[in-house]
Amino acid sequence: MSDDKEPVSAPLRRLGASLLTLGRIRLELFAIEAQEEKERIAGLLLWAVLGALLAGFGLLMALTLVTVALWDSHRLLALAGGTVVLIAAAVVAMLKVKALIAQPASLFQSSIGELRADADALRRRPGP
């Protein structure tokens, strides 16, 4: 026997090392996507809450202005109209939240796509 032949287990070791490296890379991609999604959601929540608060304060100020302007003649009508506007806005907001909850999540789509591509590549047989 010559010394330049590698043992039978060497290709299996290389295959195992390649699979471990591939798995590590996919886990790193998964972790990066998780971090990006966490940051996106935190920013979204911050701006949504701030926007909702400011819009609510603005609406209350507008309704107060209308009520004060109509205080002598139609104060009950102004208060009732303001109440209807606020309740309608709350219903619209709740319907929007319900629609957003019903949407499917697209979390980790890149990782899933890469894992599918890896599985397809492993299923293909090498050419002659």
PEGIDA-V67823 format. One record per residue. RES is the residue in one letter. PHI is phi in whole degrees, -180 to 180 (* if undefined). NEAR is the number of other C-alpha atoms within 12 Angstrom. Layout:
((RES;PHI;NEAR) (RES;PHI;NEAR))
//
This chain:
((M;*;6) (S;-94;6) (D;-81;6) (D;-83;6) (K;-81;10) (E;-90;13) (P;-65;13) (V;-63;9) (S;-78;11) (A;-61;12) (P;-63;13) (L;-66;13) (R;-66;14) (R;-64;15) (L;-63;14) (G;-62;14) (A;-65;14) (S;-64;14) (L;-65;17) (L;-65;14) (T;-64;14) (L;-61;21) (G;-63;19) (R;-63;15) (I;-63;18) (R;-66;24) (L;-66;20) (E;-64;17) (L;-62;22) (F;-60;23) (A;-65;18) (I;-65;18) (E;-64;21) (A;-64;20) (Q;-65;16) (E;-63;16) (E;-67;19) (K;-63;16) (E;-66;14) (R;-65;16) (I;-67;15) (A;-62;14) (G;-64;14) (L;-60;15) (L;-64;14) (L;-60;14) (W;-69;15) (A;-66;18) (V;-66;14) (L;-62;14) (G;-63;14) (A;-65;18) (L;-63;14) (L;-65;14) (A;-65;18) (G;-64;21) (F;-64;15) (G;-63;15) (L;-65;20) (L;-63;20) (M;-65;15) (A;-64;20) (L;-67;26) (T;-64;21) (L;-61;17) (V;-64;23) (T;-63;23) (V;-66;19) (A;-66;16) (L;-103;17) (W;-60;16) (D;-77;12) (S;-108;12) (H;-136;15) (R;-63;19) (L;-67;16) (L;-64;19) (A;-65;23) (L;-67;23) (A;-65;17) (G;-63;20) (G;-63;24) (T;-64;19) (V;-63;15) (V;-62;19) (L;-66;22) (I;-66;16) (A;-63;14) (A;-64;19) (A;-65;17) (V;-65;14) (V;-61;14) (A;-63;17) (M;-67;14) (L;-65;14) (K;-66;14) (V;-62;14) (K;-61;12) (A;-66;12) (L;-67;12) (I;-67;11) (A;-74;10) (Q;-70;11) (P;-69;9) (A;-77;10) (S;-109;13) (L;-68;21) (F;66;23) (Q;-66;17) (S;-65;20) (S;-64;24) (I;-64;18) (G;-63;17) (E;-67;20) (L;-65;22) (R;-65;15) (A;-64;16) (D;-64;18) (A;-64;16) (D;-63;12) (A;-66;12) (L;-73;14) (R;-74;10) (R;-67;10) (R;-92;9) (P;-65;7) (G;-69;4) (P;-69;3))
//
